Amino acid sequence: MTALANSTGDDPRRARPALAHGRVDAIAALRDAGITAAIAFGLFLPLIGFQTAVNGENALILTTRWPLLFAIVAAVTVGRFGYSLLIEPRLRQRALRPIATSPSAWRSFVGKWFVPFAIAFVVVYPAIVLATAGFSRSVKWIDNFGIQILIYVMLGWGLNIVVGLAGLLDLGYVAFYAVGAYSYALLAKTFGLAFWVLLPVAGILASFWGVLLGFPVLRLRGDYLAIVTLAFGEIIRLVIINWTALTNGYAGIGGIPRPSFFGIPFNADDNGFAAVFGLPFSPLYRVIFLYYVILGLALLTAFVTVRLRRLPVGRAWEALREDEIACRSLGINTTNTKLTAFAMGAMFAGFAGSFFATRQGFISPESFTFLESATILSIVVLGGMGSQIGVAIAAIAMIGGTEIMRDLDFLKKIFGPTFDPTQYRMLIFGFAMVLIMVWRPRGLISTREPSVFLKERKSIAADLVTEGHG
């Protein structure tokens, strides 16, 4: 009977340690969850638990939101308990596995067909929206989702040149975005030039300011470079605010000319787009046209970035990112390398800024705050620095998630009529960034495709590359 029990794996001497180990893991997970609950309660109590409001006598009073506070604390506690009990042991086991030198079959299949499928999807996206949402409700999904996401995808790809490829931390990227927007707005209103004429002009002016930023920071790196670029972004914003004779200050610039379809405006006149093609007038035509304009600009940004990465200047960017001293020892001109990175990234930001101005028809300094730079940088970091696909996925998640939060009206029935989910988007983004840094420190897409290879191109896994080497 003893031999039979041992052969079937029912030995009680082996079962006891396993059960004891399971109890220890559960107790440790409960302890971690309790500590996390106490920290979350203390952190969210002044932020969410209390709220100031104005009563009928126009006096400021303090109100409480206990259901919302306890719901968030409970969610954090359950998440920490699940992580400690289920996810953390698997991560430890995964770390003990041998490193895979080649990707699996399904990853190779996804990597081969994902980009063509994604391009085809964004091309037919307006048609899909028209077929599913109808003609009257399509403006919201094409404009607020499609166009808005593509603008940040383009901005993320532009900043990816500076941060992801060249390794230069830029916290003032929104300054070039603002230069492009105000350049187009002022030149279009003053001289009456068309969008397609001013689009390259806005990019050139933004690139010029990128070179001006690059000269003072040639000897800086790391935190010092970040502080200087942050100051540059704030200087540009303050100039826009105070130079009222040119920029109109806080009042902004309105009545910015809209782009036309080969000279045909999108209006209700007899020479408008709808009248020329015999269609009923609708603002949807202009929205679809703007969608394909920003899609073309975003694809142009991706194409130029990929081509530049394979050129000597792109390889110099990557060498500068890995080790600037080694880069100089190889005879690479680090001055020109840094200036070209700033100039190229600023140029694409100028393109996006000019499109933003013509899409909105109105711009003001409130659209170019540090929060925009932080959002764009978060997209690059979350997606994976140097990864085009990762940046696009992060932009869809962050910007699309913000727009989806505006439609979560059912949460007001749970947390009260004054609950606004969009107020907590930065809290959610911060929590998501913490999770990404713990789960995938190098971003969603952490593999690297070498720009130069011997005999065969192979992806470099993140596990084989440490920070600052490779």
C-alpha positions in Angstrom: 0.0 0.0 0.0 2.9 2.3 0.7 4.4 1.7 -2.6 1.1 2.3 -4.3 0.6 5.6 -2.4 4.1 6.7 -3.4 3.5 5.8 -7.1 0.3 7.7 -7.3 1.7 10.8 -5.6 -0.5 10.7 -2.5 2.4 10.7 0.0 1.1 12.9 3.0 4.7 13.8 3.8 4.9 15.6 0.5 1.4 17.2 0.8 2.1 18.9 4.1 4.9 21.2 2.9 2.9 22.1 -0.2 -0.1 23.1 1.9 2.0 25.0 4.4 3.7 26.9 1.6 0.3 27.8 0.2 -0.8 29.1 3.6 2.4 31.1 3.9 1.8 32.7 0.4 -1.8 33.5 1.3 -0.9 35.1 4.6 1.9 37.1 3.0 -0.5 38.2 0.2 -3.1 39.3 2.9 -0.4 41.2 4.8 0.7 43.0 1.6 -3.0 43.8 0.7 -3.6 45.2 4.2 -0.6 47.5 4.0 -1.6 48.6 0.5 -5.1 49.3 1.7 -3.8 51.5 4.5 -1.5 53.4 2.2 -4.3 53.8 -0.4 -6.7 55.1 2.2 -4.3 57.6 3.5 -3.3 58.8 0.0 -6.9 59.0 -1.5 -8.6 60.4 1.6 -7.6 64.1 1.0 -7.8 63.7 -2.8 -11.0 61.8 -3.3 -12.7 61.4 0.1 -13.1 65.2 0.6 -14.5 67.7 -1.9 -15.1 71.4 -1.6 -18.4 72.8 -2.9 -20.3 76.1 -2.9 -23.7 76.0 -1.1 -26.8 78.2 -1.7 -25.3 81.0 0.4 -22.2 81.1 -1.9 -20.1 79.8 1.0 -17.4 77.2 0.6 -18.3 73.9 2.4 -16.6 70.6 2.7 -18.4 67.5 1.5 -17.4 63.8 1.6 -17.5 61.0 -1.0 -17.1 57.9 1.1 -18.6 55.4 -1.4 -16.2 56.4 -4.1 -13.2 56.4 -1.7 -14.0 52.9 -0.3 -14.6 51.6 -3.8 -11.2 52.8 -5.0 -9.5 51.5 -1.9 -11.2 48.1 -2.2 -10.2 47.9 -5.9 -6.6 48.6 -5.0 -6.6 46.1 -2.2 -8.1 43.3 -4.3 -5.6 44.1 -7.1 -2.7 43.9 -4.7 -3.9 40.7 -3.2 -4.4 39.1 -6.6 -0.9 40.3 -7.7 0.8 38.9 -4.7 -1.0 35.6 -4.7 -1.2 34.8 -8.5 1.0 37.0 -10.6 4.1 37.5 -8.6 4.9 33.7 -8.2 4.5 33.3 -12.0 6.9 36.2 -12.6 9.5 34.6 -10.3 9.1 31.3 -12.2 9.4 33.1 -15.5 12.6 34.8 -14.4 14.1 31.3 -13.8 13.4 30.1 -17.3 16.2 30.1 -19.9 16.2 33.1 -22.2 14.7 32.4 -25.6 17.1 33.4 -28.4 14.5 33.4 -31.1 10.8 34.5 -31.1 8.0 31.9 -31.0 6.0 31.0 -34.1 2.9 33.0 -33.2 5.0 36.1 -32.4 6.7 35.8 -35.8 3.3 35.6 -37.4 1.9 38.6 -35.6 5.1 40.6 -36.2 4.8 39.8 -39.9 1.2 40.7 -40.5 0.3 43.2 -37.8 1.6 46.3 -39.6 -0.1 45.6 -42.9 -3.4 44.8 -41.1 -3.1 48.0 -39.0 -2.5 50.2 -42.0 -5.4 48.6 -43.8 -7.7 49.1 -40.8 -6.9 52.8 -40.4 -7.4 53.3 -44.1 -10.9 51.8 -44.0 -11.8 53.1 -40.5 -14.2 55.9 -41.7 -16.1 53.4 -43.8 -16.3 51.0 -40.8 -17.6 53.8 -38.6 -20.2 54.9 -41.2 -21.4 51.3 -41.6 -21.7 50.7 -37.9 -22.6 54.0 -36.2 -24.6 55.6 -39.1 -24.1 58.9 -40.9 -25.3 61.2 -38.0 -23.1 59.7 -35.2 -19.9 59.1 -37.3 -18.5 62.6 -36.6 -17.8 61.8 -33.0 -16.0 58.5 -33.7 -13.9 59.9 -36.7 -13.1 63.3 -35.2 -12.8 62.7 -31.4 -11.3 59.2 -31.7 -9.6 58.8 -35.1 -8.2 62.3 -35.7 -7.3 63.0 -32.1 -5.5 59.7 -31.7 -3.6 60.1 -35.0 -2.4 63.6 -33.9 -0.8 62.1 -30.8 0.5 59.1 -32.7 2.3 61.6 -35.0 3.6 63.6 -32.0 4.7 60.4 -30.3 6.6 59.3 -33.4 8.3 62.7 -33.6 9.4 62.7 -30.0 10.5 59.1 -30.4 13.3 60.3 -32.6 14.6 62.5 -29.9 14.0 60.3 -26.8 13.8 56.8 -28.3 16.5 56.9 -30.9 18.9 59.6 -29.8 18.3 59.1 -26.0 17.8 62.9 -25.4 15.2 63.4 -22.7 12.9 66.3 -23.9 10.3 67.7 -21.6 9.5 70.8 -23.7 8.4 69.1 -26.9 5.0 70.9 -26.8 7.0 74.1 -27.7 7.6 73.0 -31.2 3.9 71.9 -31.4 3.0 75.5 -30.5 5.4 77.0 -33.0 3.9 75.0 -35.8 0.3 76.0 -34.8 1.0 79.7 -34.4 3.1 79.9 -37.5 0.3 78.5 -39.6 -2.4 80.6 -37.9 -0.5 83.9 -38.2 0.7 83.4 -41.8 -2.6 82.1 -43.0 -4.6 85.0 -41.5 -2.0 87.7 -42.5 -1.1 86.6 -46.0 -4.0 84.3 -46.9 -1.8 81.4 -47.9 -3.2 77.9 -48.3 -2.7 75.1 -45.8 -0.6 73.0 -48.2 1.8 76.0 -48.7 2.2 76.7 -45.0 2.5 73.1 -43.9 6.2 72.8 -44.9 6.8 76.4 -43.7 5.5 75.5 -40.2 7.7 72.4 -40.1 10.8 74.4 -41.2 10.2 77.1 -38.5 9.7 74.5 -35.8 12.9 72.7 -37.0 14.7 76.0 -36.8 13.6 76.4 -33.1 14.7 72.8 -32.5 18.2 73.7 -33.7 18.2 76.8 -31.4 17.3 74.6 -28.5 20.0 72.1 -29.4 22.9 74.5 -29.2 22.7 75.4 -25.5 22.2 71.8 -24.4 25.0 70.2 -26.4 27.0 69.5 -23.2 24.0 68.5 -21.1 22.6 65.0 -20.5 20.1 63.3 -18.2 18.3 65.4 -15.6 20.0 68.6 -16.6 18.9 68.2 -20.2 15.4 67.5 -19.1 15.3 70.7 -16.9 16.6 72.9 -19.8 14.0 71.5 -22.3 11.3 72.0 -19.7 12.3 75.6 -19.3 12.4 76.1 -23.1 8.8 74.8 -23.3 7.7 77.2 -20.6 9.5 80.1 -22.2 7.7 79.6 -25.5 4.4 79.4 -23.7 5.1 82.6 -21.7 6.1 84.4 -24.9 2.8 83.4 -26.5 0.9 84.7 -23.5 2.7 88.0 -23.1 3.3 89.0 -26.8 -0.3 90.1 -27.2 0.4 92.3 -30.2 1.3 89.2 -32.2 -0.4 86.2 -30.6 -3.4 88.0 -28.9 -2.3 86.4 -25.5 -4.9 84.4 -23.6 -7.6 85.4 -26.0 -6.0 83.2 -28.7 -6.3 83.4 -32.5 -9.7 82.5 -34.1 -11.0 82.3 -37.6 -8.1 80.3 -38.8 -8.6 79.2 -42.4 -9.6 75.6 -43.0 -8.0 73.4 -45.7 -9.8 72.9 -49.0 -10.1 69.9 -51.3 -8.0 71.1 -54.4 -9.4 74.6 -53.9 -13.0 73.4 -53.1 -14.1 74.6 -49.7 -16.1 72.5 -47.3 -19.0 74.9 -46.8 -22.7 75.2 -47.8 -22.1 77.6 -50.7 -22.8 76.9 -54.3 -19.1 76.3 -54.9 -18.7 74.1 -51.8 -17.7 70.4 -51.8 -21.3 69.1 -51.4 -22.7 71.3 -54.1 -19.9 70.5 -56.6 -20.3 66.7 -56.2 -24.1 66.8 -55.9 -24.2 65.7 -52.3 -26.3 67.0 -49.4 -24.3 69.3 -47.2 -22.8 67.8 -44.0 -19.8 68.6 -41.8 -18.9 64.9 -42.0 -17.1 65.4 -45.4 -14.6 67.9 -43.9 -14.0 65.5 -40.9 -13.3 62.6 -43.2 -11.0 64.7 -45.3 -9.1 65.9 -42.2 -8.8 62.3 -41.1 -7.0 61.2 -44.2 -4.8 64.3 -44.1 -3.5 63.5 -40.6 -3.3 59.8 -41.5 -1.1 60.7 -44.5 1.1 63.0 -42.2 1.4 60.2 -39.6 2.4 57.6 -42.2 4.9 60.1 -43.6 6.4 60.5 -40.2 6.7 56.8 -39.7 8.2 56.2 -43.2 10.8 59.0 -42.8 11.7 57.7 -39.3 12.2 54.2 -40.4 14.3 55.3 -43.4 16.4 57.6 -41.3 17.1 54.9 -38.8 18.7 52.8 -41.5 20.9 55.7 -42.7 24.2 56.7 -41.1 22.5 59.5 -39.2 20.0 57.0 -37.6 22.8 54.7 -36.6 24.6 57.7 -35.1 21.5 58.5 -33.1 21.4 55.0 -31.6 25.1 55.1 -30.9 24.6 58.4 -29.0 21.8 56.8 -27.0 23.9 53.9 -25.9 27.2 55.6 -25.0 28.1 59.1 -25.9 31.8 58.6 -25.0 32.1 55.6 -27.2 30.2 57.5 -29.9 32.9 60.2 -29.8 35.7 57.7 -29.8 34.4 56.3 -33.1 34.7 59.7 -34.7 31.0 60.5 -34.8 30.2 64.2 -34.6 27.9 64.3 -31.6 27.1 68.0 -32.1 25.6 67.4 -35.6 24.0 64.2 -34.3 22.1 65.9 -31.5 21.1 68.9 -33.6 19.7 66.7 -36.4 17.7 64.7 -33.8 16.2 67.9 -32.3 15.5 69.4 -35.8 13.8 66.3 -37.1 11.7 65.8 -34.0 10.7 69.4 -34.0 9.8 69.4 -37.7 7.2 66.7 -37.2 5.8 68.5 -34.2 5.5 71.6 -36.4 3.5 69.6 -39.0 1.2 68.3 -36.3 0.8 71.8 -34.8 -0.2 73.3 -38.2 -2.8 70.6 -38.7 -4.1 71.1 -35.1 -4.6 74.8 -35.9 -6.5 74.2 -39.1 -8.6 71.5 -37.6 -9.6 73.5 -34.6 -9.9 76.9 -36.3 -8.9 78.5 -32.9 -5.7 78.2 -30.8 -4.7 79.6 -27.5 -1.8 79.1 -25.0 -4.1 76.7 -23.0 -3.6 74.1 -25.7 0.2 74.0 -25.2 0.9 73.5 -21.5 3.4 71.2 -19.9 0.7 68.5 -19.5 0.8 68.0 -23.3 4.6 67.4 -23.2 4.1 65.0 -20.3 1.3 63.1 -22.2 3.4 62.7 -25.3 6.5 61.6 -23.3 4.3 59.1 -21.4 3.1 57.7 -24.8 6.7 57.1 -25.9 7.8 55.6 -22.5 4.7 53.3 -22.2 5.0 52.2 -25.8 8.7 51.4 -25.7 11.4 53.9 -26.5 12.5 53.4 -30.1 9.4 51.3 -31.1 7.0 52.8 -33.7 4.3 50.1 -33.1 4.5 50.5 -29.3 4.1 54.3 -29.5 1.0 53.9 -31.7 -0.5 51.3 -29.3 0.2 53.5 -26.3 -1.4 56.6 -28.0 -4.5 54.5 -28.8 -4.8 53.4 -25.1 -4.1 56.8 -23.5 -6.0 59.1 -25.9 -8.7 56.7 -26.8 -9.2 55.8 -23.2 -9.7 59.5 -22.3 -12.4 59.8 -24.9 -14.1 56.7 -23.8 -14.3 58.0 -20.2 -16.5 60.8 -21.4 -19.2 58.3 -22.2 -19.2 56.3 -19.0 -22.4 58.0 -17.7 -23.5 54.8 -16.0 -20.9 55.4 -13.3 -22.8 58.4 -12.1 -25.6 56.1 -11.0 -23.1 54.3 -8.8 -20.9 57.2 -7.4 -23.4 60.0 -7.6 -24.5 62.6 -10.3 -21.4 64.8 -9.7 -19.0 62.0 -10.6 -16.9 62.8 -13.7 -14.6 60.0 -14.8 -12.4 62.3 -16.9 -11.2 64.0 -13.7 -9.4 60.8 -12.8 -7.7 60.1 -16.1 -4.3 61.2 -14.9 -4.7 59.0 -11.8 -5.4 56.1 -14.1 -2.5 56.9 -16.4 -0.1 57.1 -13.4 -1.3 53.8 -12.2 -0.9 52.3 -15.6 2.6 53.7 -15.9 3.5 52.1 -12.6 2.2 48.7 -13.8 4.1 49.0 -17.0 7.3 49.9 -15.2 6.9 46.8 -13.0 5.7 44.4 -15.7 7.7 45.6 -18.7 10.3 48.2 -17.7 11.3 48.9 -21.3 7.7 49.5 -22.5 5.0 47.5 -24.3 7.2 46.7 -27.3 10.7 46.0 -25.8 12.4 44.2 -28.7 14.8 46.0 -31.0 15.3 45.5 -34.7 18.9 46.1 -35.6 19.5 48.7 -38.3 22.7 46.9 -39.4 22.9 43.1 -39.3 25.2 40.3 -40.5 23.7 37.6 -42.8 20.4 37.5 -41.0 18.1 40.1 -39.3 17.1 39.0 -35.8 15.1 40.8 -33.1 17.0 41.6 -29.9 14.9 40.7 -26.9 14.8 43.0 -23.9 16.1 40.3 -21.6 19.4 40.2 -23.6 19.9 44.0 -23.3 20.5 45.9 -20.1 19.7 49.6 -19.7 22.4 51.7 -21.5 24.1 48.7 -23.2 22.9 47.3 -26.6 
